[in-house]
Structures are given as C-alpha cells and as structure tokens.
Amino acid sequence: MTPQPTVGEIVAITTIDSDPLLLVSSASDDHVTGVLLADLPTEPLRRLQASDLDTATRRQLAQTLGQTDDRQSFTVPTTDYALVERDSSRPNPFDGGHN
C-alpha cells in the first residue's frame, strides 16, 4: 500500500502510461487532489524545485495553486498514485518533472 501523501508532496499518477507528476494540494483516506506539474508556469515550478523538500514552502505553494481557479486540479484515488520522493523505484528526488 502506498503511504498517504501530505500537502506539498509530489505523486505520480500510475494509471496513465507517462506517470504524470501531481503536486498534492489536499489528501483524504480515499483520494488525493492536486495540480499537474506540467501545467505549472515557470515561476511556481522554479519555486517548487528550489524548495528542496522544505515542506512548509511546498505546502504553501500547493495550497495556493489548489485554490487558483485557472488551474485544473485532478483527483486521484489512493490506488492510482505512487509517491515520487519516497518511492524507492525512483533513484532521485523530484528534479523538475523529467522521468
């Protein structure tokens, strides 16, 4: 079972071939909701990369993006994602969306 992510963590959606990365803006026992990293403009993506696992900064960024009306959010069931930064199958932490 995949560990429950927290706001600001990055998960990969495993039911889509390319495993798109999702910045978690909210989480429950049944699903996570977030913004696709591919949809982020340059500045938020740069800030996310620079946060280097600073959970307070990531949480603030994720919550702000999750509340923005012009970003489409995605909700994914708990069975359809894998944590990227804690997932041992990925050798490096988040590096900007390159697999």
Residue pairs with C-beta under 8 A, 6 or more apart in sequence:
2 78
2 81
2 82
2 83
3 83
3 86
4 27
4 29
4 78
5 11
5 24
5 27
5 32
5 81
5 83
6 24
6 27
6 55
6 59
7 24
7 25
7 26
7 27
7 58
7 59
7 62
7 63
8 23
8 24
8 55
8 57
8 58
8 59
8 60
8 61
8 62
9 23
9 24
9 58
9 83
9 84
9 85
9 86
10 21
10 22
10 23
10 24
10 37
10 83
10 84
10 85
10 94
11 21
11 22
11 24
11 32
11 34
11 76
11 81
11 82
11 83
11 84
12 19
12 20
12 21
12 22
12 81
12 82
12 83
12 84
12 87
13 19
13 20
13 21
13 22
13 74
13 76
13 80
13 81
14 80
14 81
14 82
15 76
15 80
18 99
19 82
19 99
20 36
20 37
20 38
21 36
21 37
21 38
21 84
21 94
21 97
22 32
22 34
22 35
22 36
22 37
22 74
22 76
22 81
23 34
23 35
23 36
23 37
23 40
23 48
23 58
23 61
23 62
23 65
24 32
24 33
24 34
24 62
25 33
25 34
25 35
25 62
25 63
25 65
25 66
25 67
25 73
26 32
26 33
26 34
26 66
27 33
29 78
30 77
30 78
31 75
31 76
31 77
31 78
32 75
32 76
32 78
32 81
33 66
33 73
33 74
33 75
33 76
34 62
34 66
34 73
34 74
34 76
35 62
35 65
35 66
35 71
35 72
35 73
35 74
36 72
36 74
37 45
37 48
37 97
38 97
39 71
39 72
40 48
40 65
44 61
44 65
45 96
45 97
47 57
47 61
48 58
48 61
48 94
49 94
49 95
49 96
51 57
51 58
51 61
53 85
53 93
65 71
66 73
82 89
84 90
84 93
84 94
85 93
85 94
